[in-house]
């Protein structure tokens, strides 16, 4: 699969005719006779090849005058893996659009975050995706509106503004144009579900199969910071700091989706919350491409075949993860959790949890920058590392958001006192989302490599791992699993 998948017509036609769900989100099929667009795996009888045309995004389909299929609901397909495996301008822009930046700050705000002119951003998005930032954001608003219409009993006016529309008229026109149904008709068609937690939104997060939940949820549960995160009744729960307020999310693995329950203080944060949860669980990955590359190494192949579909556990807050990475330097997982819990109790913002287990938001860099370093229970050198990091994050001189330029962020982190390659690569893998981040000095990785017959020295292991590019972060997950570490297994 390549960036311009939609340009390979023969490839796309074969995927549609075989209803191959692996390509959902990579491209969209627009049918010239019906003016409907679908995902490749749509269950209806495929149209004749001469009636198919292909687009790289739902927004491009909508802009060309096609409406979403009511059977396969292409607006709910997994996102393209491209936006989380690349660090170029288009990928960074797509991550920011998913994070709601255009709705909050407009196209000028998007361009400013990227460090380019609005014209440059619009030109590159149009060239690759067939739609500009406004059209892409509009498609996302339509999807959010549909979700709220179908899963809540909120009045349509509240849904319109929660989804990011500037007026009720624009909301009505967009929903009718994209889905060929009015908002009321959409609600009438939605299946009725049983009563859930009051004030909570329940939804399904799709992913590309296979997905192995053990490393994902096992890691998150084993490293959970008390008060901020917990594993409860088969679900990972945590608090969220969001642009308009805060939230609590519950995520539970299911055979064909992730069950997600969100409680938000402001519904305008719904799109952002969903985007961050998908990123946390690496749900837009292409596991087939990853596993095929790693399986080519005969020593890794048995690990991949035994438990395919491992993802890289990421984060909902890049600054939070960087702080926790420093707290975890040269200490056990339990000790790192203890240090983080102390910071949370002392400096985190309290909140109410209807289910009782969560108590705080993780403290912001601004709050941590005001702490007295002498009260931190850590060696003096690590105190310096901690205070330097939070000060630069608070001042904005260090950026670790979804828009980050990965090489630049790595260089900035390496320039900080106490930041070596291991800490930088952990942050690159979990916070920046670099799928090729690698940890050749990690003791668990070296021990696992030795057991498999791989080179165990950092230099030799790095040389061997060249063949695993650009998926070395996923190789790390497979290698860690051989070590029998509890972070790789779901809690009982």
N, C-alpha and C positions, 0 to 999 in steps of 0.2 A: 504494500500500500504506500502510495506516495502522496505528497502534499496536494497535487492536482489530480486526485483520484477521479473527479467528475469529468476530466478531459479524456480519459481512456474509455471511449464509448463501448467497445467490445467487452471490456472488463465489467463495466457497470451493467450492461444488458445481461450478462451471465449471472451476476449477483442477484438481479431482480428476478430472473426466471427461476433461479434456485431458491429464492426467498431467504437469502443468506443474512441472518441477523448480525453477523460480525461486522457488516458494513453500515449498520444503522448509525447515523450521525456523521459518517464519513462523507456521504453525499445524499441528495434527495432526488427522487424521480418525479418529474412533472409530466402529466399526460395531456397532450395537445388537444385531444378530442373532448375531454371532460373538464379541462382547466382545473384539475385537482393535482396536488402533489402528495407523495407518499414516502414512507421509509422503504428501503430495499426489501425488507421482510414482510411487506403488507400481505395479509392473507387472501386478498381478492385475486381473481385470475389476472395474471400479468397482461398488460396491454401489448399490442403489436410493437416490435422494436421501432418501426418507423414513426410510431406515435409517442415515443419516449424522448424526453430531453432531460438533461441532468444539470443540477445546480449544487454548489458547495455549501449552501446554507439555506435554512428556512426563510430567512429574511430576503434572500435573492429570489426565491420562489414567489413570495408575497409581493415583492416589488415588480415582478413580471406579470402579476395579475392572476396567480394561481391561489386556490384556497386549500386549507388543510383537509386531508382525508378523515372522514368520521370513523372509519374502521381501525386504521393503524395508528392514528393520532401521532403524526410525525413530530409534532412540537414537543412530545414527551420522550423522544428517543435519547439515548446517552449522547453526551457532547462529543465533538471530535477530539480524538487523542492528541491531535496536533497542538492544541493550545496549551497543553501541560507538558509536552516533551520538547518544546522549542523555546528559545529565548530571544527571537528576533522581534521586530517592531509589531508585526501583525499578531503574533502569539501573545505578546504582552498586552496589546490593546484589547484582545478578546478576553483575557483574564480580567482586565479592569471593567470592561462592559458587563461581564457576568457578575462582577462585584458591585454593580449599580452606579458606577462613577458618572456615566452620561446622564442618568436620571437626576443625580444630585448636583452635578457641576457643569453639565452640558459638554459639548464637544471641545470648547476651549479648555475646560478643566481636564478632560481626557488628554489632550495634546500636551498641556503643561506637565502632567504627571509623567508623560513619556519623554519630554524634552524635545519634541518636534513641533513644527507648525501644524495648524489644523489642516492646511492643504496637503501636507505630506501624509498625514495620517489618513485622511479621506481617500487620497489617491491610491495608497497601498492596500487599504481594505477593499476598495472597489476592484482593484486589479486581481486580488486573490479570492475574494468572497462574493463578488458581484453585488455588493451592497455596502453603503457607507455606515458610519457609526450610528446615525440617527435611525436608519432602517433596522440595524441589528438590535438596537435598544428597544425599538418599537415591537419587534418580534418577541423579545423577552418579556416586555410588558404584557403582551397578549397572552403569553403562556402563563404568567403569574395571575392574570385576571381569570383565566379559565380555571386554574387551580382553586382560587378563592370562591368562584361561582359554584363549583361542583362539590367543594368540601366544607363550606360554611353556610350559615343562614344569614350572613351579614347583608344589610341593605346594599343595593347596587351602587349607590353613591359612595358608600364607604369603601367598597371594593375598588371602584375607579381610582380613587386617590391613593389607596394602599398599593395598588399596582403601578402607580407612577404616572397616571394620566393627568393632564392639566384640566380636563373638563369632562363632564358626563357625556357630552355630545361626541367628543373624540373617542371616549371609551366605547360607546355604543357603535359608532361607525367602524372602529378597528375590529371589534369582536365580530361584527356582522361580515366584514370584508374577509377576515382571516379564516373564520370557521363556518361561514355561510349559515349562521344561526344567530338569533338575537341572544343577549345575555339571559333573558327569561327562558328561552327555548333550551339553551345549554343546561340551565339548572333543572329543568323539567326532565331532561334525558338522563341526568346523573343518577346512578344507583344510590339508594338510601342506605346508610350504614347505621349500626347501633350506636347508642350513646357512648361517648368517650369522656376523657377528662375535660371538665368545663374550661373553655377558653383556649383549648389546645387544637392545633391543626394536625390531622393525620394524613400522611401521604406516602407514596411509594417512590423510592429512588432507584431507577433502573441502572443496570450495569451490563457489560459484555461478559458472557460466560467464557471460561470458568472463573469462579472467584473462590478462593480459599479463605474463609473468615478467621481461621485460627491465628495467623500472624497479625492480622489487622486488629481484631478485638482483644486478643491475648495481650498484645503489646500495650494497647491503650488502657486496659484494665490493670495490668501490672505496674504501670508508671503513673496511675491516676493520682492527682494531688487532692487530698481530703478537703472537702468543702467546695472544690471546683469541679471535680470529676468523681464518678463512681460507677461500679458495675452492680446493677440491681435487677433481679428477676429476668436475667437473660438479655439485658440491654445495657449499652454504654450510655451514660447520661453525663452532661456537662453544661456549664453556664457559658453564655456567649456575650461578648462585648460587641455591639453593633452600632452602625452610624447614628440611628435615631433613638436607641435605647438599649435594652438588654433582652436576653432570651434564655430559655432552657431547652435543650434538645435531648431526645431519647432516640437511640439508633440500635436496631436489632436486626441481625442477619436472618434472611429468609432464603429459600431455595432459588427464587428468581428475582428477588429485589431486596432492598434494605427498607425495613419499616421505620419510618421517621415520624416522630411526634414533636411538634414545636409549640412552645408557649412563648409569645412575644409581647413585650410591653408596647410596641408600636408595629402595626402590620406593614408599614412601609419597608420594614427590614426583611420581609419574607424572601424576596429574591436573593438578597445577600446571604441570608442564613442558609438557604438551600445550596447556593454556590459554595459556601465554605464547608458545609457538611460533605458535599461531593468531593471537594478537594481533600478534606481530612482523610477520607476513605479511599482516595485514588480511584474513584468509580468511573472516570472517563478513560482509563488505561485500555490498551489493546493487548490483552493477555496472550492472544495467539501469536502475535508478532514477537512479543517479549520471550515467551517460552520457546518458540522456534529458534531464536538466536542462541539462547543459553543451552538448549538441548544439543546444539551442534558440538559442544565440548563434551567428549565422552565421559569425563569425570563428573560433570554437572548433570548430565542427562538423567541418571537415576533419581536425583533429587527432584527434578522437574516432573518426571513421570509419576513419582510417588504422590506428589501433592501440587498439581498444576494450579496456576491462577493466583499466585501470591501477589499481593499489592504492597506498596510502600506506605506505611502509616505516616500521614503528614500532620498538619496542624490547622486550626481555625484562626490562629493569631501568631504571625511570624515573630513579632517582638517577644511575646510570651515564651515561645519556644527557645529563642536565643538566650533569654535569661535562664531558663531551665537547663539549657545545655551547659552554661557556666556553673550553675549549682551542682551539676552532675559530674563535673571534672574530677577524676581520680577518687570517686566515692562510689559506694554501692547504690543500686536502684532504691533501696529502702531509705538510705541516708539522703539521697537527692529529694525524695518525696517529703521527708521530714523538714529539710531546709525550706522547700517551697511552701509547705503548709504553714510554717512560721511566718513567712512573708505574707501569705494570704490573710492569716488572722490579724496581723498587725497593720497591713496597708491595703487589703482588698476591700472593695465596696460591698457591703452586705446586701443581700436580697432575700426575698421570700420564695421558698420552693413549696408548691402545693403538696408535693409528695414527701417533703421533709428531709431529704438527704443532702441537698446542696445549700450552701450558705453564703458564698461570696463569688464575685467576679475576681479573676486574677488581677493583681494590681497593675495599673498602667505604668509605662516608663516614667511618665511625669511624677506619679506618686512615689515610685521607687527612687527617683533622683533626689527626693527630699529626705531619704532615710539617713540616719546617722550610721556611717560605715562601721563605727566602733561597736555597734550592737549586732553586727552580723557574725554569726558563729562559723567563721571560716578562716583559713590562714590569711595572713596579711597580703600576700601576693594575689590570691584569688579575690580578696576584697577590692584590690586595685582593678583587677579585670572586670569585676562586677560593676563597680561605680563608673568606670570609663564607658562600658557598654551602655548602661542605662542613661547616662548623661548624653551620649551621642544620639541614642534613639529618641530621647525627649526633645533634644534640640533640633532634630531633623537632619543632622549631618550624616547619619547612617540610615539608609532606607532598606527595609527587608520585605516590602510589600509585594503583591502579585505582579507589579509593574517592574520589579527590580531587574536590572541588567546583571545576569549571573556572574560573569567574570569581574565586573566592577565591584559587586557586593563581596565577592570572595577576597579581592585585593584589599578592600577596606577592612574587612574582618581580620585578615592576616596582619594588618598594620597595628591592630590593637594589642596592648600588653596582655600576655597570657593566652593568646589565641594561636594555637598550633594547627597543623593540618587536620588532626582528628576532629577537633571542635568545629573547624570551618566546614569540613566535609559533612559532618552530622547536620549542621545548620543548612548546608546546601541541599542535602537529601530530604530533610523533613520540613524545613521552613520555605526555602526557595523553590523546592519541587524539582530540582535537577535530577532527571532519571539516570544520569551517568555518574553521579557522585559515588565515590568509592572510598573504603576505609582500610587500606592495606596494613595499617599499624594496629588495628583493633585486635585485642587478644583473642576474642571469640572467633573472629574471622581467621586468624592465623592458626588457631587450634583446629578449627573445622577443616581448613585447607590441608593441614598435615594429615588428618584422619582420612581424607579422600585421596591422598597422594598428589595433591597440588603443591606447588612451591609454597613454602611457609615463610620465607623472608619477604619483607615489604617490597623490595625491588623486584624480586623474581615473580612475586604474586601480581604486581602491577603489570609486568610484561605479559604474563599469561592472560590477564584480564583485558588486554587490548582486543582480543577476539570477542569479548562480550559487549563491546560498545554497540549502541549507545544506551545499554540497559544494565550497567554495572550496579546501580542502586538496587535492582531487583535480584541480581546475583547475591548481594549482601543478605537479602531476606532468606534466600535458600540456604546460604552458608550458615547463618545464625540458627536456622532450624535444626541443623545437624548437631548443634551443641547441646540440645535438650534444654535450652533456657526457658523458664516459665513464661517469658513474654511472648513465646510463640504458640501458646495453647490457650484455648478458651477456658475461663474459670468454670469449675464444676458448680 
